Structure formats: C-alpha cells, structure tokens
C-alpha cells in the first residue's frame, strides 16, 4: 500500500457545517418566537382597547333595569347617587330651618297645596307602614307619602315640624314636593334661645352635675338631647380623649337631667346615670322615665366654632 496520511479535515468540515446549520436554526427559531410574541402583544392590545368600550356585566344589568319606575326603587337609587353631592354640600341647613326659609326641591306643574306635619323617613323595619313604598312621608292630622325629584334634600329636615308645598293627589294620599320649610317650634326664636342658654349652662356645670368625678382630667359636654324644654339627656366624656394620651378607654357617660329656670341660672336634678359598656350605655343609677319618649331635638357642641349645632 502507498503512504496514506489522514488529517481529519473532512470530518471537521462536516462538523463545522452542522454547527452552522444548527446556529442558523436557532436564529430562525428566535426570530419566529419574537414574531409570535409581537403578534400576541398586538392582539392583546387591540382586544384590551376594544374591551374598554364593552359594557360590564353591572352596566348591562343597570341598562336592563332602566325601565323600572317603582317609586321606592327610584328614590333609593337616587339617594345613593346623591350621597356624594350631599357630602360636599356646604349649605347651612340648620340656619335655613331656624329662619323658616323655603328650600326649593323640584319644579311641579299644577296648583300647589300646602300641608304641615313631621317629616319622616321610611326605613327597612317600617315594612308594616302604609308608606313603606315611599322614601319619605309627612306625619300629621292627615299623612301623605312624598314623591318627586331630589328628595334626598329632605334628609336635613327628618323628624322636624315642616310645611310642604306641592301637587297633592288626595286619592293616593301623596304629594309631589316642590318646596319645604321648617315650622312651629323649629322656627320659634324664643324656644331656640332658651335651648342654647340651657345647653351653655349644662356645659359650664357638667363637672358638678356628673355623679362621678372625671377619672383623668375633667368632663366636657358633647351632645344634648331634648325630650322637652325642661328634660334633657346629656352625653359627656373625659377631656383626656382630646389629647394625644392613649388610654384605650371610652370615657363617655350619660345623664338624664330635669331642669327649671331660676334667676341667674337653673336648678337641675339628675334622674338617671349611664356608663359606657362594651357596645352601648348601661344604666347604673336612677330610672329612665322617658325611655319610650321621642327626642324632639339633638344638638352637638362644635369646639372649633364654639357653637351648638343641630344634628337631629
């Protein structure tokens, strides 16, 4: 045999060719993957954009319910929608009430009738009420359900004596409200002046009236509820709660006080005394003789404005 010398060049060439082929495959695979990702992104973006214009299930459901004209349902949804409006409303409704000013509710066509009584709001536990299908009604010698637009404004006059003007349907015993204003004792300047004088006296003398001495600092009056012009419930608390001291305790107390005006001030007798329990006040001494009576007016002290504000 002749001399034969094997250098391996053919195999190396073959291997290099295979490597190049594999490298080319990887490059093309990468290009395909990137293309697929890009296409997928475009599809997702396009779909998402379209999705923003599609109604949600809740929107669809709301659209399906637009045809409902039930008085209670309309007034309830109206109340929910207008809660934000009411929360941003800075109108001084207490001043409007005390001054006997008319509050415009909605325009009503036809001859307006005028009726008076206490403005009541209908709650879920009023199921047996003849006005259960209304959001508000007027309780008086003759009672009426109240209808119309923007009735949420009536919240400010709940449980107060008012005069309502609107179009009356005697057969349905309802009134479409045009305007409302406070009346009776709600606008009696003498009554309002006497209440404020009594509340100021109670605030000044709470530490001598309270059956127990304040544990930390001193008592301060928070809320006064009038049963009548002489008998009041007084809620008060320890001023330490107005500081940065962390006591982990609700210091609230409550007393029922019978008062009578006298020269230079008032005479006062504590008829009942409560301390705060886990969830509510617990009667400790005395008798709550007005347990079943309705509070005619509630006031809370505003320390910043240094005034009493009607809250109910």
Secondary structure, DSSP 4 states (H G I P E B T S, - for coil): --------HHHHHHHHHHHHHHHHHHHHHHHHHHHHHHHHHHHHHHHHHHHHTSPPHHHHHHHHTTT---HHHHHHHHHHHHHHHHHH----HHHHHHTT--EE-----S--EEEEEEEEE--GGGTTSTTTTSSEEEESSS-EEEESS-GGGGGGGTTSEEEEEEEEETTTTEEEEEEEEE-GGGG-HHHHHHHHHHHHHHHHHHHHHSSS--SSS-EEEEEEEESSSSEEEEEEEEGGGGSS--------EEEEEEEEEETTEEEEEEEEEEEE-SSSEEEEEE--TTTTSPP-EEEEEETTTTEEEE--
